[in-house]
């Protein structure tokens, strides 16, 4: 059996296993709460791994290593490093100041989605908060999910020689299937498996490559010869200090701000079994994040050295940088035994893609069924809503497939746009709603609206002329709008203030 055939067999076995999990949890979903939050019954390990696997999508296996692969070209390696630092700090802060409070408040006011949380938090009888939040979720997750499908198609194209459009459909069908069937629990348990696979693969691949090149010293000597820098990559090359502007570094660090507004991550906090479990989950999650990001950077750097040692320079320049993980596996692991390992490692890329896409599809379906359809048809029963949710999964996936139809699209660029949209629209609103008693629904509405609009406007009108990541200005504008509008409009009602005081008491007790 050829290596390619072995890869196919391994991939098929993996896909069957994911579908089996979907079927297993299909019969456990009796209500909207079950389908979207798993009855708030996730254990510590599943919560932490699912949150991070949902967070670190195909860009961790392709986009980030691809940036590091370019080394010093346009300060690409330094940009990847600062982005990773921003994400690490942002992830930790999100777990530290958001996770526990959101779990307590969303349970206290019986909210199973982020839009519902906003409505219940401020007793918004206009339903504007809920409807607007749902619309932004649908818009930005269409873009985000498209990025995952694009990454999956690139994998299938490179490994199996499939046409890009065919590859898009093949990858999407499996993701749609188990999300459609199993809901939140299926998504979280598959994320646990996928996150574990990602972690092992990210750590193992650069170690294998360094061993094949004769050790760390020889590897980085080769990197030095590629970059033509005496002594190899130093502090300047890793950080870009002296060549990257302060504004450029702040722009890269701003990725960390996005965590506070990512619905597919926030719902993991809402679904954990006990608020007191957050601390342990945070420790597991941050260890995973730090090691995974460091390993992804090393894959790019070590991969450039390894591929340069076996391929002519002319060929290196024509490689797709975002496929460095795939190239390394294909060239390093050949033969009957190694082919199985190679198949597993290649499957990991699909796992990374699936772990994010499934979460995004589920959150989008919840926005449509729970936050839009329930408002339009208030008397609709739970069973019909669950099936509307499942139907939405299919519809959203089809639209995302259309958006991902360009084979030349950059996974990292697409992700950065959607990440900024959620971070700016929801991040300040979530943060201030958990800490500021004086905030009202008018302020929340202004923050969500301004954050989303500024993201879109900055990306399309300003950034082509002024290279500052849209998340940073949009986040600031959203925060200012929340504070100013809240102070200029009537203070929250007594019932809203009483709820906040009770939630504060519960937070102290937990």
Buried (B, 14 or more C-beta within 10 A) or exposed (E): EEBBEBBBBBBEEBBEEBBEBBEBBBEBBEBBBBBBBBBBBBBBBBBBBBBBBBBBBBBBBBBBBBBBBBBBEEBBBBBBBBBBBBBBBBBBBBBEBBBBBBBBBBBBBEBBBBBBBBBBBBBBEEBBBBBBBBBBBBBBBBBBBBBBBBBBBBBBBBBBEBEBBEBBBBBBEBBBBBBBBBBBBBBBBBBBBBBBBBBBBBBBBBEBBBEBBEEEEEBBBBBBEBBEBEEBBEEBBBBBEEEBEEEBBBBBBBBBBBBBBBBBBBBBBBBBBEBEBBEBBBEBBBEBBBEBBBBBBBBBBBBBBBBBBEBEEEEBEEBBBBBBBBBBBBBBBEEEEBBBBBBBBBBBBBBBBBBBBBBBBBBBBBBBBBBBBBBEEEEEEEEEBBEBBBBBBBEBBEBBBEBBBEBEBBBBEBBBBBBBBBBBBBBBBBBBBBEBBEBBBBBBBBBBBBBBBBBBBBBEEBBEEEEBBBBBBBBBBBBBBBBEBBEEEEEBEEEBEEBBEEBBEBBEEE
